[in-house]
Amino acid sequence: MDLSLDGALHHNTKDIERIVLFYDVVCKYSVSLLDRFRASPELNMPKFKELNFGVGVWHIYAHINRCFPRFSPNFIKGVGVVDGEILETLWSNLNLISGSCRTMSLANRAETLNSHMNDSNWKKMTDMRT
């Protein structure tokens, strides 16, 4: 995860002064993040004026009570309500076909799930308003 974050933070972020990192378990992940970056010769944390951490609204309510005021997007200045976890909101639609996929071969199951997700994406794309 640290290596992926390092790559993302060095990709076209030269003029960005503020970063808000959202992750399902950022309350645990962020504890020694800066120390891990300092200790590693491969990782280099860019200098941002502000580095904030948040847990998306999909997951924050499952955390312990003290996480809510510290990591809820509702309380991060300038962030507001964020629902960036779209994949998990799509799982409920896949539940409708999960019963029929259960007995399929791995290849057939993957093809069926891809077909349904492509259909979902197509419907969203054609329903967009400009």
Contacts in CASP RR format, 6 or more apart in sequence:
PFRMAT RR
TARGET T0000
AUTHOR 0000-0000-0000
METHOD contacts of the structure
MODEL  1
MDLSLDGALHHNTKDIERIVLFYDVVCKYSVSLLDRFRASPELNMPKFKE
LNFGVGVWHIYAHINRCFPRFSPNFIKGVGVVDGEILETLWSNLNLISGS
CRTMSLANRAETLNSHMNDSNWKKMTDMRT
1 29 0 8 1.000
2 33 0 8 1.000
2 36 0 8 1.000
2 37 0 8 1.000
2 40 0 8 1.000
2 43 0 8 1.000
3 42 0 8 1.000
3 43 0 8 1.000
5 21 0 8 1.000
6 37 0 8 1.000
6 42 0 8 1.000
6 43 0 8 1.000
6 44 0 8 1.000
6 45 0 8 1.000
9 19 0 8 1.000
9 45 0 8 1.000
9 46 0 8 1.000
10 44 0 8 1.000
10 46 0 8 1.000
13 19 0 8 1.000
13 46 0 8 1.000
16 48 0 8 1.000
17 48 0 8 1.000
17 49 0 8 1.000
17 50 0 8 1.000
18 48 0 8 1.000
18 49 0 8 1.000
18 50 0 8 1.000
18 51 0 8 1.000
18 52 0 8 1.000
19 48 0 8 1.000
19 50 0 8 1.000
19 51 0 8 1.000
19 52 0 8 1.000
20 52 0 8 1.000
20 53 0 8 1.000
20 54 0 8 1.000
20 76 0 8 1.000
20 79 0 8 1.000
21 30 0 8 1.000
21 51 0 8 1.000
21 52 0 8 1.000
21 53 0 8 1.000
21 54 0 8 1.000
22 53 0 8 1.000
22 54 0 8 1.000
22 55 0 8 1.000
22 56 0 8 1.000
22 73 0 8 1.000
22 82 0 8 1.000
22 84 0 8 1.000
23 29 0 8 1.000
23 30 0 8 1.000
23 53 0 8 1.000
23 54 0 8 1.000
23 55 0 8 1.000
24 55 0 8 1.000
24 56 0 8 1.000
24 59 0 8 1.000
24 85 0 8 1.000
25 55 0 8 1.000
26 53 0 8 1.000
26 54 0 8 1.000
26 55 0 8 1.000
26 71 0 8 1.000
27 53 0 8 1.000
27 55 0 8 1.000
27 63 0 8 1.000
27 67 0 8 1.000
27 70 0 8 1.000
27 71 0 8 1.000
30 53 0 8 1.000
34 45 0 8 1.000
36 43 0 8 1.000
37 43 0 8 1.000
37 44 0 8 1.000
37 45 0 8 1.000
38 45 0 8 1.000
52 76 0 8 1.000
52 79 0 8 1.000
53 71 0 8 1.000
54 60 0 8 1.000
54 71 0 8 1.000
54 72 0 8 1.000
54 73 0 8 1.000
54 76 0 8 1.000
55 63 0 8 1.000
55 67 0 8 1.000
55 71 0 8 1.000
55 72 0 8 1.000
55 73 0 8 1.000
56 72 0 8 1.000
56 73 0 8 1.000
56 82 0 8 1.000
56 83 0 8 1.000
56 84 0 8 1.000
56 85 0 8 1.000
57 72 0 8 1.000
57 73 0 8 1.000
57 74 0 8 1.000
57 81 0 8 1.000
57 82 0 8 1.000
57 83 0 8 1.000
58 83 0 8 1.000
58 84 0 8 1.000
58 85 0 8 1.000
58 88 0 8 1.000
58 89 0 8 1.000
59 85 0 8 1.000
60 67 0 8 1.000
60 68 0 8 1.000
60 71 0 8 1.000
60 72 0 8 1.000
60 73 0 8 1.000
61 68 0 8 1.000
63 71 0 8 1.000
69 75 0 8 1.000
73 79 0 8 1.000
73 80 0 8 1.000
73 81 0 8 1.000
73 82 0 8 1.000
74 80 0 8 1.000
74 81 0 8 1.000
83 89 0 8 1.000
90 117 0 8 1.000
90 120 0 8 1.000
93 116 0 8 1.000
93 120 0 8 1.000
94 113 0 8 1.000
94 116 0 8 1.000
94 117 0 8 1.000
97 112 0 8 1.000
97 113 0 8 1.000
97 116 0 8 1.000
100 112 0 8 1.000
101 109 0 8 1.000
101 112 0 8 1.000
101 113 0 8 1.000
104 112 0 8 1.000
END
